[in-house]
Amino acid sequence: METIVKVRMADLAICRAPEKITTIGLGSCVGIVLYDSTTQICGMLHAMLPDSRRIRNNTNRAKFVDTGLVDMLRMLEHAGVNRRMLMAKVAGGAKMFDFPIESDDTSIGHQNAVMAKLVLQQLRIPLVAEDTGKDYGRTIVFDPSNNELEIKAVGHPGLII
């Protein structure tokens, strides 16, 4: 029987093959996967907001791209992952609503995707694939046995990156 670890909104988790890891409801949120193909260990973060320093109530570190990624990296290292072997894949960051005062560049989704790339760059973790932006939500499933990120979206063809 297949085991799938579920990551809720504003949360993170790690797993090891043959387990898979998933999150649903990525609208403006971003799903960030860090993985090590040699150990077949991975982590997934479902972040709602880009920057913990902009919000007063920031006790849930997984809610934010900046702090959630750092915490996930620590968890992966504690599980035996070599930081230099990590790679990343990102999905989500959509512009879900068409507000007249919000441009594509100022949407929370866009800011989440930009922050994910910035923090990954700062942590020196290569981003090898992404499916971000657009105007629809996504569900993602990552399989650390083959490093495939399956992206599902209602009304859109499935995608594997």
C-alpha positions in Angstrom: 0.0 0.0 0.0 1.3 3.4 -1.0 2.0 5.9 1.8 1.5 9.6 1.0 2.5 12.3 3.5 0.0 15.2 3.4 1.2 18.7 3.9 -1.4 21.2 5.0 -1.5 24.9 4.2 1.1 26.8 6.2 2.9 23.6 7.1 5.9 21.5 6.0 6.9 17.9 6.2 9.7 15.5 5.1 9.6 12.0 3.8 11.7 9.2 2.3 11.0 6.9 -0.6 8.9 4.8 -1.1 6.7 7.4 0.6 5.4 10.3 -1.5 4.4 13.8 -0.3 1.5 16.0 -1.4 -0.3 19.3 -0.8 -3.6 20.6 -2.2 -5.0 24.1 -2.6 -2.0 25.9 -4.1 -3.6 29.1 -5.3 -1.5 32.1 -4.5 0.4 29.8 -2.1 3.6 28.1 -3.3 4.6 24.5 -2.8 8.4 24.2 -2.6 10.0 20.8 -2.7 13.6 20.2 -1.7 15.1 16.8 -2.5 18.2 14.8 -2.5 18.2 12.1 -5.1 21.0 10.1 -3.5 19.2 9.6 -0.1 15.7 9.8 -1.7 14.7 12.1 1.1 12.6 15.2 0.4 10.7 18.0 2.0 7.7 20.0 1.0 6.6 23.5 2.2 3.1 25.0 1.6 3.8 28.7 2.2 1.0 31.3 2.2 3.0 34.5 2.3 6.5 35.6 1.1 8.1 37.4 4.0 7.7 36.9 7.8 9.1 40.3 8.5 6.1 42.0 7.1 3.6 40.4 9.5 3.3 41.0 13.2 1.8 37.6 14.0 4.5 35.4 12.5 4.7 32.6 15.0 3.9 29.9 12.4 7.2 29.9 10.5 5.9 27.5 7.8 3.3 30.1 6.8 6.1 32.1 5.2 8.5 31.3 2.3 11.6 32.9 4.0 11.4 31.1 7.4 9.7 27.9 6.2 12.4 27.1 3.7 15.1 27.6 6.4 13.2 25.3 8.8 12.7 22.7 6.1 16.4 22.7 5.3 17.3 22.1 9.0 14.8 19.2 9.1 16.3 17.7 6.0 19.9 18.1 7.3 18.9 16.5 10.6 17.4 13.5 8.6 20.8 13.0 6.9 20.6 15.0 3.7 23.8 16.6 2.4 22.9 20.2 1.8 25.1 20.4 -1.3 23.1 17.6 -2.9 19.7 19.4 -2.6 17.7 20.6 -5.6 14.4 22.4 -5.6 11.1 22.4 -7.6 8.4 25.0 -7.1 4.7 25.2 -8.1 1.8 27.6 -7.4 2.0 31.3 -6.9 -1.0 32.0 -9.1 -2.9 35.2 -9.4 -6.3 33.9 -8.3 -8.3 37.1 -8.3 -8.5 40.0 -10.7 -8.4 43.0 -8.5 -8.1 46.3 -10.4 -5.4 47.7 -8.1 -3.3 44.5 -8.2 -1.0 43.8 -11.1 0.7 40.6 -11.9 3.9 41.8 -10.3 2.1 42.9 -7.0 0.0 39.8 -6.5 0.7 37.7 -3.5 1.2 34.7 -5.7 3.9 36.5 -7.8 5.6 37.7 -4.6 5.6 34.2 -3.2 7.3 32.8 -6.3 9.8 35.6 -6.4 10.7 35.1 -2.7 11.0 31.3 -3.2 13.6 31.9 -5.9 15.4 34.5 -3.9 15.7 32.3 -0.7 16.7 29.3 -2.7 19.5 31.4 -4.3 20.6 32.6 -0.9 20.7 29.0 0.4 22.6 28.0 -2.8 20.0 25.4 -3.7 19.4 25.1 -7.5 15.9 25.5 -8.7 15.6 22.8 -11.4 11.9 23.2 -12.4 8.9 25.3 -11.7 5.3 25.8 -12.7 4.3 29.1 -11.2 2.0 32.0 -12.0 -1.1 31.8 -14.2 -4.6 32.0 -12.8 -5.5 28.6 -11.4 -4.9 26.5 -8.4 -2.8 23.3 -8.2 -2.4 20.1 -6.3 1.1 18.6 -6.3 2.6 15.2 -5.5 6.3 14.6 -5.3 7.9 11.1 -5.5 11.4 11.0 -4.1 12.1 7.7 -5.7 12.2 9.3 -9.2 12.2 13.1 -8.3 9.0 13.7 -10.3 6.7 16.5 -9.2 3.2 15.8 -10.6 1.0 18.9 -10.9 -2.7 18.6 -11.2 -5.1 21.5 -12.0 -8.8 21.4 -12.7 -9.5 22.1 -16.3 -5.8 21.9 -17.3 -3.7 18.9 -18.5 -1.6 17.2 -15.9 2.1 18.1 -15.8 5.2 16.3 -14.5 8.3 18.4 -13.9 
